Amino acid sequence: MSLPVPDSDALAASHALQNLIAAEIARHDGAISFARFMELALYAPGLGYYTGGAAKLGAAGDFVTAPEISSLFGAALAQVAAPLMAQSAPAILEFGAGTGKLARDVLTALAADGVPVASYAIMELSGELRARQQEALKDFPQVRWLDDFPAAFDGVVLANEVLDAMPVALVRKDAGLWRELTVTVEEGEFAWLPRLPDAALAAQIARQIPDADLLQDGYLTEVHPVACGFMGSLARMFGAGKGAAILLDYGFPAHEFYLDQRIGGTLMCHYRHHAHPEPFYLPGLQDITAHVDFTAMALAAQDAGLDVLAYMNQASFLLGAGIGELLLRHDPSDPMRYLPQSKALQKLVSPAEMGELFKVLVVGRGVALPEALARADRSHRL
């Protein structure tokens, strides 16, 4: 691979993380699950990708998310959050708030429309991003940061590109049997070690992969026990209360996820705006993600007692939320202001950009979506 060379401090941090992971492998009889490797690579205290000090987002980072493209994205989410809060409570909880731009855009739009937000809580594992959020949101006194799930919550949950960063298990079909790809060390390098899955992972494979027995030998894919557990945690947090969680990410329903042409899975790494498939490359310096199986997420939510309120692509969600009308608040006769916003909207909704690959799943209890979004629901395709 031809990728940018990190500086000496970044290399030293990655080597320290590699040593930590190797020690973890040694303590566990020479192998750990890939989910554990991914967890350490992304979240090991002080060394993981999200818990270290490197910039993640924007031109200086590794990728750009929808809130960074245009404030129209946050304003559209505000249009959906307002009626949901009116049915539950004037509170928002955001997971993985990035630079804080989405929170700022949502709060700014709601304030402009006269919608009160008593509390805007953020759960953020990255110290570097939390510091950026605190600076970006210093003018919003209702914002606070949490270190764990609240025991109970009523209101609206936002999670933009959160599920894709949750650790996944890798499984491959060999000689008619599914095997878990674990991580070991060979000659000082991380390497794959296949083994039979334990009972919990075997059950996850059976629950998540439709027609798993029919897939060809050599088929490699991901299963998502951590993300499914997150859906259960949302249900426990909502308890007997009211509210909805809006989850935006890239992925597919199960019948599109496990196609023959996706024989190599969807795992992808991002390093300084370069995408590549090598998760062992410089742990701690690159993001590791997998596409989301939205059918698995919906089933996990239902199993935990939540209702699936809607599922659709990002284009349908944003258009149903009124992003087109929001664009028209910019005067088309002022091309210096209007054209950049129009171009950004196109990137957010175009099928060739983010409009089709990114999906939106809304789950909750005791609330109903605005009629325009209810009409756009495609949850029957899950």
N, C-alpha and C positions, 0 to 999 in steps of 0.2 A: 504494500500500500504506500502511496505517496501522500503523506499528511503533514501538516505544519509541525515543526519540531518545538516541543515545549521548552521553557527556560529551565535552568538548573534547579531552582526552588520547586517548580512543579514536578520535575522528575524525581526529586528527593521525596516529595510527599507521596507520589505514586509508588515508589520503591518501599516506603514505610508501610503503605497499605498492602502491598503485595506480601510483605513479610508477615503482617497481621493475618492475612487470609491463609497463608501457608501454615502458620501456627495453628489456626483453627482447623485446618484439614488434618494436621498431625494429631490433634486432640480427639479427632473423630475417626480414628482407625483408617486414615488415609484418603477419605473422600467426604465431601459435603454436597448437599443438593445444590443445583444451580440457583434455586430461589434464595438460598442462604448466601451464595457467592454474590448474587445481584444485590441483595440487601446490604452486604458489607461494602460492595463497590459504590453504592449510591448513598448509604446512610451511616457508615461507620463514624463514630464521633470524631470530629476534627479532620478526618481524612477522606470521607466519602464524597462523591460528586456533589451531593446536595448539602452536605454538612461542612465541607471545606470552604475556602475563601475565594475560589475562582468565580469569575463572572459567568453566569449561565445564559442570560437572555440578551437579545439585542445584537447590534453589530459587533460588539466586543466579546460576545458569548458564543453559544453553539447552535442556537435556533431562535426563531421568532414566533411568538404565539399571536393568536387573534387579537387580544387586547392591545398589543403593541402596534398592530396594523392601523387601527382606527378607533377613535372614541365612540363611533357609531355602534360598535359591538357591545360595549358596556351599557350604552343608552338603550339598546334594544333589550338587553337582559333586564334593565330597570323597568321597562314596559311590562314585562312578564311578572317580575317580582312584586310590583305594586298591588295587583289584584290578589295575588297569593297571600301577601302579608295582611291584606284587608280581611281575609278569611281565617287567619291564624293569629299572628303576632307581628309587631313591627321590628322584627329581628332578622339579621342575615348572618350566616356562618359560611365563611369561605375556606376551602381547603387548598393549600398550595397557591398562595396569592401572587406568586411571581414578583414583579417589581412593585406591586401595589397599584398598578395603573387600572386594572379592572375595578378594584374597590373604589378608587377615586372617581372613575367614570360613572359607576353605578350610583354612588352617593351624590355626585354632582347632578346627575340627571333627575334623581328622585327629589332632591332639594328644589330644583328648578320647577318641578311639577307640584311642589307643595306636599310631598309624601314624606311623613316623618319616619325616621329609622332610629329607634331608641338604642339599639345595640348592633354593632357590626364586629363580629368576632372572627379572628383569623387563626387557623392552625398552620404553622409553617415550620418545617424541620431545618431549613437552611438558615444559618446565622447570617450569612451574607445577604440573602434575600430579605430576611426579617429587618435588617438594618435599613435596607433600601425602602422597604414598606413604611417603616416608622418615619423616615424623612418625607416620603411622598404623601403620607396621610396625617401629618402633624397638625393640619388645620381641621381635622375631623375628630372632635373629642369623644364621640361614641365608639371609636375603634379601639379594640383591645386584642391582645394576643393570648392564645391558650396553648397549653402544653399537652392537653389530652382532650378526648371527647367530653363534652358536658354530660352530666348525668341525665339531664332532660333538656329538650329544646322544642320550641314551637317557632315556626317561621320558615324562612327560605334558606336552603343550602345551595351553594355554588361550588362546582368543582370542574374547572377548565383544564384539560390535559393533566389529570391527576391519576386516573385509573391506569394509563399506559405506563406509568413509572412505578407501579407496584410489582414486586418480585413475582416471577412466574416460574413454574416447573417446566422443564423441557422433557418431552417424551418422544420416542422414536419406535416405529414398528419394525421389529427384526424377526424374521422366520415366523411370522404370524403372531408374535407376542409383543405387547407394548413394554418397553423398557424405559426407565428414567435415565437421563443423561446427568450423571453427577460429575463433580469437579475434583480432580486429584492433582498431584504434582509429579511430573516425570522429568528427570534430568534438569531440575531447577525451573521448569516451566509448567504453567497450568495446562492440563489436558483433560479430555473427556474420559469418563469411565462409566459404561452402561451397566445397569443393574435392574433387577425386577422391582417394580414399584411396591411400596407397602400398601396395606389395606386401604388407608385413607386416600392415597393418591390413585389407586385403582378405582375406587368409588368415584373420585372426581373425574377421571377419564370417562367412565361409563356415563356419568351424569352430563358431561359437557360435550362430548364428541358424538354427534349423531352418526349411526352406521359405522362406528369405529372399526368393527370387524371387517368391513368391506374395503377399507383403505389399503393401498398397496404397501408392500415391504419397502423400507427405507423412508417412509413418510415421517417427517419431523414436524412437530408443532408444539404449541404452548398450552398449558392449562393454568387456570387463574385462581388458585385457592385463596390467595391473600386478598385479591380484589373482591371475591365472593364474600369473604369474611368482612370486608369493609361494608358491603351492602347490609349484612346482618347487624353491624354496629350502628349504621344509620337507623335501622328499624328500632333497635333498643333505645337509641337516643330520642327518637320521636315518641316512643312509649305509647301512651294512650292519647297523646296530644294531636295537634294538627300542623300540617306544613307539607312542604315538597322539597325534594332535592333535584336540582338540574345538573346533569352530568354531561359534559361535552368532551368528545375525544374522537380519535380516529380509530376505525374498526369496522366490523361487519356483524350481521346476524350469523348464527351458526351455519345456516345452509349456504352462505357465501364464504364463511371463514375456512371451512375444511374442504376446499376444492382440490382436485387432483393437481392443478397447476401451482398450488401453494405447498408443494411437497417439502420445501425447505423451511417452512414456517415464516413468521413475520418479525422475528427479533431483529432489531436494528440499533446501531450505535450512532451517536452524533458528537462530533468533535470539531469545533471551530467552523461550523457550517458545512462540514463534510459528513456524509452519511456512509456507513460501512457496516458489515455484518460480523465483526470480530470482537466479541465481548471481553476477551482476555487482553486486549490492547490497552496499556496504560490505565489500569483500574484507578478510579478516583478522578481522572481528568476528562472522562467522556460520559455522556448520558447513555443509558441502556434502556430501551423501551420495547414494548410489544403491542401490536394492535389489540384492541379490546374485542372480546366476544360478547356482544351486547345481549345475546340470548341468555348466556350464562349469568350476566348481571341481572337481567330481569327475573330469571328464575330464582336467583338468590334473594332478591328483594321480596318476591312473592312468598318464598319459603319462610322468610322471617316475618311476614305479616303485613308488608306494604302493598299498596296498589300500584300497578303500572299505569300511569296517567297518560303517557304518550311516548312514542319513539318515531323519529324522523331524521332526515339528513339536515345538516346545518343550514343549507339554503332555505328549506321549507320553514325551519324554526325561525330564522331571522326575518324572513319575509312575513311570516305570520305574526311576528312580534312588532311589525311596523317599521322595519329598518328603512324601507323605501320612503315612507313619509318623513322619517327623521332626516334623511338626506335632503329632502326638499326644504328643510329649515335653513339650508345653505342656499343663498341666492344663485340660481343658475346663470344670471347675468354677470356674476363676479367669478370669472373662470379661475382666477388665482386661488380662490378659496373652494370653489365648488368642484373643480376637476380632480384635485387630489383625493377628496372624499369619495367622489364617484368611482375613481380607480380603486380605492381601498375597498369599497362595497363590492365591486366586481370580484376582487380577490377572495372576499369572504363567502360569496354565494355562487361563484361560477363552478360548474361541474368539473372543469379542467383545473381548478385551483383547490379551494377548501370546501366548496359547497356540497360535494357528494361524498368524499372520503370521510369527512368529519360527520359524526352522528350526534344526536341529542336524545338522551333517555331521561324521562321525568318520572320519578316515583314519589309516593307520598301517602298521606292519610288525611281524610276529612276536608279536602279542598278540591276545587275544580279549576281546570285551565281556562283561559279566555277562549271564546268560541272559535276565533280564527285558528288558534293552535289545535283545538280539539278536532277541527275539520281536517287538519293536516296530518293527524295521527296515522301512523303506519305500523302500529304495534302488532297488527295481525301478521306482519312479515317476519316477526321474531320467531 
